Amino acid sequence: MALDPTLAAEIEASVAEGFADQVAHTQALVRFASLRGAEHACQDYVFAQFRARGYATERFAMDRAAIAAHPGGSKIDDALHSDAPIVVCHHRPNTETGRSLILQAHVDVVPTGPLDLWTHRPFDPVVEGDWLYGRGAGDMKAGHAANLFALDALARLGLQPAASVTVQSVVEEESTGNGALMTHLRGYRADAVLIPEPEDEKLVRANTGVLWFAVEVRGVPVHVREMGAGANAIDATYRVIGALREVEARWNAETSAHPHFENEDHPINLNIGKIEGGDWASSVPAWCRIHCRIALYPGVTAAQAAAEIEAAVSRFARSDPFLANNPPRVVFNGFFVEGYVLEAGSEAEAVLGRAHARAIGSPLQSFTSPSYLDTRVHALYDRVPALCYGPTAQNIHGFDERVSLASVQRCTTAMALFVAEWCGTERKAA
């Protein structure tokens, strides 16, 4: 049943009333340089904010053995994997009459790159016009704040969800997805999940899985005057990259076989994200290592894709005069996850569509995203509607990352309306 128009108008007004505080809260989140492995202080702040609102709040560590044993667990690099806690708060209604919900967001952010390429310092949350700048402002601390302030909007009206709501603040979204998986392993379940990633006020219909891997090549070091007698590991690595590009091209040629990807020009992106090697400008380099990311279609398991990558590198190495005797080593060291498709027609999507239409003023659109999303955990392993929907942002993972505040307010309104209809509402206890 659609939300009562009078209540919907009151919720819209309540979101607007609290929006200045929401922006300030988002700025506070952005000020934490919550890079991978350094999210602890930010999670402490989140814990305090949840607790201050009276929610039953907990924090817990990731169980690395349980993650490694699960088919959706990504590869754990002990030296790099975050040990910051997961923070979760729980709302329990007076009477459980509605449908339960998980609201989830991540606090980890990607590195800033050279600081001189930023207009403002990356962890200085400057507002200019409609834009809030800062690393993580869009991806996804604005969405993180929206989860909490959508519930605040109901509370200001003396209301609360008439169903259980779990708000999850996770880490490792940018590198493994193991934080979201840990909430699943912890046993949290709901009738639907909403994750407000920056999606231009659209709903993600399908998204790719992701593999992270490194390729290590060893050469033979000699002085450059005897370069012909050695083997340059960096040069050899570039040849390996060519073989990986062939895999990328082959997978992109298969779009017609994968629903929702038929009209995508290049959904499988191979990124050579980092390269390191050699020791001295006048020595032929004896080693080189590249760190890579590649996407995979929903329905293709990470193990299948990984086997193809290994086979392609091995096959190329056998054809290369140097690499045939010095085969490269492929190491999977992060994301090891498959993608998912959000099947159309769920009641959760219909409720979000109504909420979006009221808040935004246009029908809800969906699209295919060639990227990793934590919604894969809930779609694949909980098998519930997993909705990824959120505000407009620019330059995420780039310089001068920014999020539209007007869009954040519209999406927060849509989220509050969604919660009110999906969960139902009841009067807060005095």
C-alpha positions in Angstrom: 0.0 0.0 0.0 1.4 3.4 -1.0 2.4 5.8 1.8 -0.2 8.2 3.1 0.4 11.5 1.3 0.1 13.5 4.5 2.7 11.4 6.2 4.9 11.5 3.1 4.8 15.3 3.1 5.7 15.4 6.8 8.7 13.1 6.1 9.9 15.3 3.3 9.7 18.3 5.6 11.5 16.5 8.4 14.4 15.5 6.1 14.7 19.2 5.1 14.6 20.3 8.7 17.5 18.0 9.6 19.6 18.5 6.5 22.0 21.1 7.9 22.9 18.6 10.6 23.2 15.8 8.1 25.7 17.9 6.0 27.7 18.6 9.2 27.7 14.9 10.1 28.9 14.0 6.6 31.7 16.5 6.8 32.7 15.0 10.1 33.0 11.6 8.4 35.0 13.0 5.5 37.6 14.5 8.0 38.6 11.0 9.0 41.3 9.8 6.6 39.8 6.3 6.7 42.2 4.7 4.2 42.4 0.9 4.2 43.7 -0.2 7.6 43.2 3.2 9.2 39.4 3.2 9.6 39.4 2.7 13.4 38.9 6.4 14.5 36.1 6.8 11.9 34.4 3.6 13.2 34.7 4.9 16.8 32.9 8.0 15.7 30.2 6.0 14.0 29.8 3.8 17.1 29.3 6.9 19.2 26.7 8.4 16.8 24.7 5.2 16.8 24.9 4.8 20.5 23.9 8.5 21.1 20.6 7.8 19.3 19.8 5.0 21.7 20.4 2.1 19.3 21.7 -1.2 20.5 25.2 -0.9 19.1 28.1 -3.4 18.7 31.5 -3.7 17.1 33.3 -6.8 16.1 36.3 -8.1 14.3 36.4 -10.0 11.1 36.8 -13.7 11.3 39.5 -14.3 8.7 39.2 -18.1 8.8 35.4 -18.0 8.3 35.8 -15.5 5.4 38.5 -17.7 3.8 36.2 -20.7 4.0 33.2 -19.0 2.4 32.8 -19.1 -1.4 32.3 -15.3 -1.4 35.4 -14.6 0.6 38.1 -12.6 -1.1 41.8 -13.3 -0.8 43.3 -12.0 2.4 46.7 -10.3 2.4 47.7 -10.4 6.0 49.9 -7.4 5.6 47.3 -5.2 4.0 43.8 -6.4 5.1 42.2 -4.0 7.5 41.7 -5.1 11.1 39.3 -2.2 11.9 36.0 -3.3 13.4 32.6 -3.6 11.8 30.1 -1.4 13.6 26.4 -2.3 13.6 23.4 -0.9 15.3 19.9 -2.4 15.7 16.4 -0.9 15.9 13.7 -3.2 17.3 10.1 -2.1 17.1 7.5 -2.2 19.8 5.5 -4.6 17.6 7.0 -6.3 14.5 4.4 -5.6 11.9 6.4 -4.5 8.9 9.2 -5.9 6.7 12.8 -5.9 8.0 15.6 -4.0 6.4 19.4 -3.7 6.4 20.9 -0.3 5.6 24.6 -0.6 4.9 27.5 1.7 4.0 31.3 1.6 4.0 33.7 4.0 5.6 37.0 3.0 3.8 38.2 5.2 1.1 40.8 4.9 -1.7 44.2 6.7 -1.6 44.3 10.4 -2.5 47.2 10.4 -5.0 49.4 13.5 -5.3 48.0 16.2 -3.0 49.0 19.0 -5.4 46.4 17.8 -7.9 43.5 18.6 -5.4 41.9 22.0 -5.3 41.2 21.5 -1.6 42.9 19.2 0.8 41.3 15.8 0.3 40.1 15.4 3.9 39.0 19.0 4.3 35.2 18.8 3.5 34.7 22.1 1.8 31.3 23.1 0.5 31.2 25.3 -2.6 27.7 25.9 -4.0 25.9 22.6 -4.3 29.1 20.5 -4.0 30.7 18.9 -0.9 34.3 18.1 -1.7 36.6 15.5 -0.2 37.9 12.0 -0.5 35.0 9.8 0.4 32.4 12.6 0.2 30.6 10.7 -2.6 32.0 7.2 -2.2 30.3 6.8 0.2 30.2 8.9 3.3 27.2 10.9 2.0 25.3 7.7 1.7 26.6 6.5 5.1 25.1 9.6 6.7 21.9 9.2 4.7 21.3 5.8 6.3 21.2 7.4 9.8 19.5 10.6 8.9 16.6 8.8 7.0 15.8 7.2 10.4 16.3 10.5 12.2 13.7 12.1 9.9 11.1 9.6 11.2 12.3 10.1 14.8 11.7 13.9 14.6 8.1 13.1 13.8 7.8 10.8 16.9 7.9 7.7 14.6 10.1 4.7 14.1 10.1 1.7 11.8 7.5 -1.0 12.7 10.1 -3.6 11.8 13.7 -4.5 12.6 16.3 -2.3 11.0 20.0 -3.1 11.1 22.4 -0.3 10.1 25.8 -1.7 9.1 29.1 0.3 8.9 31.7 -1.8 7.1 35.3 -1.6 5.9 37.2 -3.4 3.1 34.6 -2.5 0.5 37.3 -0.9 -1.7 39.6 -3.9 -1.7 37.9 -7.2 -0.8 34.2 -6.9 0.1 35.0 -9.0 3.2 33.5 -6.5 5.6 30.0 -6.9 4.1 30.5 -10.7 3.9 31.4 -10.6 7.6 28.0 -9.2 8.5 26.4 -12.1 6.6 28.6 -14.6 8.5 27.6 -12.9 11.7 24.0 -13.9 10.9 22.3 -10.6 10.1 19.4 -11.0 7.7 16.5 -8.9 6.5 13.7 -8.9 4.0 15.6 -6.3 1.9 18.8 -4.4 1.8 19.5 -0.8 0.7 23.1 0.5 0.1 23.2 4.2 -1.0 26.3 4.2 -3.1 26.7 7.2 -5.5 24.6 6.0 -8.4 23.3 9.2 -9.9 19.8 8.7 -8.4 19.4 5.4 -10.2 19.1 1.7 -9.2 21.8 -0.8 -10.1 20.3 -3.6 -12.1 23.4 -5.7 -12.5 27.1 -5.3 -11.7 30.3 -7.2 -12.4 32.4 -9.2 -10.1 36.0 -8.3 -9.6 39.4 -10.0 -9.4 42.5 -8.4 -8.0 45.8 -10.1 -8.8 49.5 -9.5 -9.1 51.9 -10.8 -11.8 55.5 -11.2 -10.8 58.3 -11.5 -13.4 61.9 -12.2 -12.7 64.8 -11.2 -15.0 68.5 -11.5 -15.1 70.4 -8.5 -13.8 73.5 -7.3 -15.7 75.2 -3.9 -16.3 73.5 -2.0 -19.2 76.8 -2.3 -21.2 76.0 -6.0 -21.4 72.3 -5.6 -21.8 71.9 -8.2 -24.5 73.2 -10.9 -22.0 70.5 -10.1 -19.5 66.7 -10.2 -19.5 64.8 -7.1 -18.6 61.9 -8.0 -16.3 60.1 -4.7 -16.9 60.2 -5.2 -20.7 58.9 -8.8 -20.2 56.1 -7.6 -18.0 54.9 -5.3 -20.7 54.6 -8.3 -22.9 52.6 -10.1 -20.3 50.2 -7.1 -20.1 49.6 -7.5 -23.9 48.5 -11.1 -23.2 46.1 -9.9 -20.4 44.7 -7.3 -22.8 43.8 -10.1 -25.1 41.8 -11.7 -22.3 40.1 -8.4 -21.7 39.1 -8.1 -25.4 37.9 -11.7 -25.5 35.7 -11.3 -22.5 34.3 -8.0 -23.8 33.3 -9.8 -27.1 31.0 -12.0 -25.0 28.5 -9.3 -24.0 25.7 -10.8 -26.0 25.8 -14.0 -23.9 25.2 -12.1 -20.6 21.8 -10.6 -19.8 21.9 -6.8 -19.0 25.3 -6.5 -20.6 24.3 -6.8 -24.3 24.4 -3.1 -24.9 27.5 -2.3 -22.9 30.5 -1.4 -25.0 33.2 -2.3 -22.6 32.0 -3.8 -19.3 35.1 -5.8 -18.7 37.8 -3.4 -17.7 41.4 -4.5 -17.0 43.2 -1.9 -14.9 47.0 -2.1 -14.4 46.8 -0.1 -11.2 50.3 -0.3 -9.9 53.7 -1.2 -11.3 57.0 -1.6 -9.5 60.3 -3.1 -10.4 64.1 -2.7 -10.8 66.7 -1.4 -8.4 69.0 0.9 -10.3 68.8 3.0 -13.5 72.0 1.4 -14.9 71.2 -2.2 -14.0 68.9 -4.3 -16.2 65.9 -4.9 -13.8 65.8 -8.4 -12.3 62.2 -8.1 -11.1 58.9 -6.4 -11.9 55.5 -6.7 -10.3 52.2 -5.4 -11.6 48.9 -5.1 -9.6 45.8 -5.6 -11.7 42.0 -5.5 -11.5 39.7 -7.1 -13.9 35.9 -7.4 -14.0 33.8 -10.6 -14.7 30.2 -11.1 -15.6 27.5 -12.2 -13.2 27.3 -16.0 -13.2 31.0 -16.4 -13.8 32.7 -17.5 -10.6 35.9 -15.9 -9.4 37.6 -19.3 -9.5 36.6 -19.7 -13.2 37.9 -16.3 -14.1 41.1 -16.7 -12.1 41.8 -20.0 -13.9 41.5 -18.2 -17.3 43.9 -15.5 -16.2 46.4 -18.1 -15.0 46.1 -20.1 -18.2 46.5 -17.1 -20.4 49.6 -15.9 -18.7 51.1 -19.5 -18.7 50.2 -20.0 -22.4 51.8 -16.7 -23.4 54.9 -17.4 -21.3 55.5 -20.7 -23.1 55.6 -18.7 -26.4 58.1 -16.1 -25.1 61.8 -17.0 -25.5 62.7 -15.6 -22.1 59.5 -16.3 -20.1 59.4 -19.9 -21.2 62.3 -20.5 -18.9 61.3 -18.0 -16.3 57.5 -18.3 -16.0 55.7 -15.4 -14.3 53.8 -16.0 -11.1 50.2 -14.9 -10.7 49.0 -14.2 -7.2 45.4 -13.4 -6.3 45.5 -10.8 -3.5 42.2 -9.0 -2.9 38.8 -9.0 -4.6 37.8 -12.6 -5.6 34.1 -12.1 -6.1 31.4 -12.6 -8.7 28.7 -10.1 -9.7 25.0 -10.3 -9.5 21.7 -9.4 -11.2 18.9 -7.7 -9.3 15.9 -9.5 -10.7 13.1 -7.0 -11.6 9.6 -7.2 -10.1 10.3 -7.3 -6.4 8.0 -5.5 -4.0 11.1 -3.8 -2.5 11.9 -2.3 -5.9 8.3 -1.2 -6.4 8.4 0.6 -3.0 11.7 2.3 -3.8 10.2 3.3 -7.1 7.3 5.1 -5.5 9.6 6.8 -2.9 11.9 7.9 -5.7 9.1 9.3 -7.9 7.8 11.4 -5.0 11.2 12.7 -3.9 12.8 13.1 -7.3 9.8 13.8 -9.5 10.5 11.2 -12.2 10.3 7.4 -12.6 13.2 5.3 -11.1 15.7 4.3 -13.8 18.1 1.3 -13.5 21.4 0.6 -15.2 24.3 -1.8 -15.4 27.4 -1.0 -13.4 30.8 -2.4 -14.4 32.1 -2.2 -10.8 32.1 -4.0 -7.5 29.2 -3.4 -5.0 28.7 -4.8 -1.6 25.1 -5.6 -2.6 26.5 -8.8 -4.1 26.7 -10.4 -0.6 23.0 -9.9 0.1 21.9 -10.8 -3.5 24.0 -13.9 -3.8 24.0 -15.3 -0.3 21.0 -13.9 1.4 18.9 -14.1 -1.8 16.9 -11.0 -0.9 16.3 -7.8 -2.9 19.5 -5.9 -2.7 19.0 -2.3 -3.8 22.0 -0.1 -4.6 20.7 3.4 -5.1 22.2 6.8 -4.1 23.1 10.4 -4.9 25.0 12.1 -7.7 28.7 12.4 -7.3 31.7 13.2 -9.4 35.4 12.2 -9.5 35.0 9.3 -7.1 38.4 7.6 -6.8 39.8 10.7 -8.6 40.9 14.3 -7.7 38.4 16.8 -6.3 35.8 14.1 -5.5 32.5 15.8 -4.7 28.9 15.0 -4.1 25.8 17.1 -4.9 24.1 18.2 -1.7 20.8 18.7 -3.4 21.0 15.2 -4.7 21.9 13.9 -1.2 18.8 15.6 0.2 16.5 14.1 -2.5 17.9 10.6 -2.0 17.7 10.8 1.8 14.0 11.8 1.3 13.5 8.8 -1.0 15.2 6.6 1.5 13.1 7.8 4.4 9.9 7.4 2.4 11.1 3.9 1.4 11.7 3.0 5.1 8.3 4.3 6.1 6.5 2.2 3.5 8.6 -0.9 3.5 8.9 -1.2 7.3 5.7 0.6 8.3 5.8 3.1 11.1 4.7 3.2 14.7 4.9 5.7 17.5 8.1 5.9 19.4 7.9 4.8 23.0 7.9 7.8 25.4 
